[in-house]
Amino acid sequence: SISGPKNSDYLAGTVSSRFVDRLPEKIRPFAHLMRLDKPTGTWLLLLPCWWGIGMSTTAGSLPSLTLMALFGIGAVMMRSAGCIVNDIWDRRFDRNVERTRLRPLASKQIDLTEAVALLGTLLGFSLLVLIQFDLNSIILGSSSLFLVASYPSFKRFTYWPQLILGMTFNWGTLLGWSVNTGGMMYITAVLPLYMAGICWTLIYDTIYAHQDKMHDLSLGLKSTALKFGSKTSQYLNGFTGLMTASLISTGIVTDQTWPFYLSIGIMTAGLIRINRQLDVDSVQSCARAFRQNTQIGWILLLGIITGTLLKPSIDCDNDCDDVNNPVTEL
């Protein structure tokens, strides 16, 4: 169940940790820098990409496994790159926070030059994935780099860095849709889906930020956890409502079928339950709730794929594209 402590992501994290721990000692710090031992963030980045692919797949069809695999590779590369950028920005702060003081850069297991070299390598591999796509999608994907590079700075001057992270982490929703349609975007469908992802990130990353709120306060850093304080539960429920409404809007515009709406109902109930059981003053409770959000993304993905598969197939002998609805180029 969603509330179970030994969920699949927890087990995946355990497997990943064991894998990293068995790597040669000289390689291990680089794997930790890439967060290969902590897969939750990769899933949270990848699932919105797959949402975009699934929602833009031709009615009555399954999404392309090749395309999903390419995005899977890209998500691992870009999530790792984002973590390195974050650690470069925060290496001096991380040394003063219990949860992060042993990160490779903060603990000086890796120097800045080595971190930058690894970052360049990861971005190079990410580029190799990106150039497999059409020109419009390449431009769209490249335009996210500003958000990736600048996100860590926002916690220094705004209480809403989680909003910027939401815009960054869910860019793959737009890119997945674009790649799957050859650079064409159905704006009234994809933008609400993107907004739903942003709301989701505001939920799980606010929960995540509560783990470090006292350290952030002492270091002068800002977050929605500090902004919302004792009203966090009300805000999380509000974002849950906005996420639900955005998804319903996307479903209506794209003529989705009942499995999609069923998944929204299960997802909403799951988020409400997670929020209700959350103790924002408990690091363990916040960590568990954060991991449980991965299951929320999987539930929605299953609804998108099955809902699209059950749509009546479209006869494209006439003037239509390979997507469910008329589209507008972004």
N, C-alpha and C positions, 0 to 999 in steps of 0.2 A: 504494500500500500504506500501511498505518498508519505505517510507519517512514519513508516518503518525505518529504523536506524540503519539497517543493513540493506540499503537500496542498491540498485545496480551501479550507480555512479560511485557510491562508496567502495564497492568491490572493485570497480575499475581503477579507482584511485589507489587501492591497496596493491593491485597487480602492477600498476605503473610505478609505484614507489619501490616495489621489489625489483623491478626491471632496472631502474636507475641505480639502486643500491648495488647491483651486481656488475655495473659497468666498471672499467678500469679507473683507478683512483684519479688519474690525470684528466679523464674525460668527465667525471661525475659533476664537478662544479659547473661545467658548461650546460649539462643536462638540467641541473637545478636552475640555472639562469634562464633557460628556455621553458621552465615549469613543466618539463616532461613527466614529472612525478605527480602533477596535479592537473588531471584532464578536464575538470569541471569548466574552467574558462574556455577551453577549446570547444567544448560542446555548446556553450552559451554563445560563442561566436559563429559556429557552423550551422546550428539549427535554423536561425533566421535566413541564412543563405538557402537552405533547403526549402524553407517555407516559400520563398520567392520562386524557386524553380517549380515546386509542386503546384502553386496557385496559377502559374502561367503555362502549365502543361496542357496540351490539347485534350479537350473533353473526351472521356472514355478511354484515356491512355494512362500509362504509368510514366513517371519522370525518367529521364535518361540516367542510367546508372553511371555511365562514363562521365557525364557532367557533374553528378553528385560526387564522384570520386575525385575529380579535379578540384572541386571546391573543398573537399576534405583535406587534400594535400595543402591547398592554399591556406586553409584555416589554421592548420598546425604551424605553417611557416609564419603567417602574419600575427597569430596570437603570441608566438615566441618572440617575434620582432617587437611587438608592442610591450611585452614584459621587459625586454632589454631597455627599450626607450624609457619606460617608467622607472626602472632601477637606476639608470644613468641620472635621471632628473632627481631621484629621491635618495641617492646613496648616502648622503650625509644625514638625512632624517631617519633613514632605516636603521642606522646604527643605534639610535636612541629609543627604538620601539622593540619591545620584547618579541613580538611575533615575527619581525622582519630583520632582526639584528644579525642573523646567521645567513642572510642572502649572500651569494658569492661576491657581489661588488661591495656590499656594506662591510662584510667581514674580510675583504681584501684577498679572498681566494683567487679572484680574477682581477686583473687591472683594467683600467679604462680602455687602453688600446686593444686588448684582447676582446673586450665586450663590443667595441665598435667594429672590429673585424668580423665577429660572429654576426652582428647585426647586418653588415653589408652582404655577407654570404646568404643569409636568410632572405633579404630583400631581392637578391639576385635570383634565387630559386623561385620566389613569388612572382617575379617578372616573367620567368619562363612559363609559369602557369597562365599568367594574364595574357600573354601574347598569343595564346591559343584561341582567343576570342575575337569578335568583330571590333572594328575601330571605335564605335560608339561606346562599347563596353570597356575597352581599354582606357579610354578617356575617363569614363565614369569611375572605374576602379582606381586609377591613378589619382583622381581628385580627392580620395579619402586620406591620402598620405598626410595632408596638413592636419587633419583631425588626429591621426595616429601620433604624429610628432608633438602636437601641442597639448593634447589632453592632460598630461601630468601637471602642466603648469597652472591649470585652472583652479586646482585646490588651494592655490596660494592667494587667490583674490576673490573667489566666489563660493557661496555655499551650495552651488549647483554643479559641481564637477560630474556628478552622476548623470546629469542631462547630456553633457558633452560625451560621456562614455556611451550613453544610449545612442546618440547620433552616429558614433564611431562603430560600435559593435554591431549595429543593425544595418550598416551600409550594404552588407551582403544581401539583404532583402532586395534592394534596388538592383544590385549587380546580378544576382541570380535570375531575376525576372528579365533583365536586359539581355543577358547571355542566351537565355532560353528562347528569346523571341528575336534574336538577331539585332539587338539594339533598339527595339521598339518597346514603348511603355504605355500601359493603360493606366493613366495617371489617377483616375478616380478609384482605381482598385489598389494600386501598389502603394500610394501614399498612406491610406489608412492602415495598410499592413505594416508599413514602416513605422507609423505612429504607435501601433500596438506593440511592436518590438521595443520602442523607446520606453513606453510605460513599463514593460516587463523588466528592462534594465534598471529603471528607477526603483522597482520593487526589490530585486535581488541585490543590487549594489548598495542600496541604503542599508539593507540587512547586513551585508558584508562590512560596510563602513562602521557599523556599531561595534565591531570587534576592536577597533583602534581609536574610538572616539576620545578617550581620556588622553591618550598620547597625542592625537591630533590637536586637541585643545591646548595642551602644554607647549606644543611646537608651533602654534599659530596657524595650523592648517585647517581648512574648512571642508564640510561635507553636508549632505542632506541629513545624515544621522544627527549632526549637531544642530542643524536648522530645525528639524522636526521635533527632536527631543522626546518628551513624554507623549506627544501627539503622533508618534510614528505610525501606530496602528491605524489611525484614521486616514492618514495620508496613503498608506499602503493599500487600504481598501478602496480609496478614491482612485488610485492608479489602476487597480484591478478593474473597477467599473469602466474607466476610460479604455483600457485594453479590450475588454469585452465588447464595448460599443464599436470600437474601431474594427474589430474582427467581423462583427455582424455586418457592418457597412461594406467591407470587402466581399463578404459572402453574398450579399444581396446583389451587388454590382456584377459579380462574376457568375451568378446563377448557381451557387453551390448547392449541394444536396444534403440530406439529413445527417450523414456521418460527420460532416464538418461542424454543423451546429451542435451535435451531440458532444463532440470534442471540446467545443467552447464551454458547454455547460460543465463538463467534468473538470476542465482546466480552471474555470472560475471557482467552483467548489473547492478544488485543491488549493488554490491560492488563498482563499478565505480561511481554510483550515490551517494552512501554514502560518498565516498572519495571526490567527487566534492563539495558536500554540507558542508563538514566538515570545521569548523573554529577551528583550533588547539589552539587558544588563548581564546576560550570560554569554560568554564567548562560545561555549559549546552549543548552546541553543541557536545562536546566529550562524555558526558554521554548518550545523545540520540543516537549517532552513535554507541556507544558500545552496547547498548541494541538492536539496530536494527540488529546486527550481529547474534542474535539468530535466526531470521527469515531466514537468509542465510543458517544456518545449517539445518533447517526444510525443506527448498526447496530442498536441495541436498538429504536429507533422503527420501523424497517423490519420487524423481527421481530414487534413488537406488532401492527402494522397487517395484515401478511399472515397472521399467526397467527389473528387475530380474523376476518379475511375468510374463512378456510378452515373456521371452525367451522360446524357444522350450524345452519341458521336455526331460531329458536325460534318456535313457534306461540303468539302472545300473545292468542288469543281468550279464554283462561281467565285466571286470577289471576296475572299476572306484570307486571313493568314492562319498560322498554325497555333493560334491561341484561342481561348474560349470566347473572346469578345472583340469588337472593333478596338483598335489601338491608336494611340497618338504618340508620335515620336517625341522623346524627351529632349 
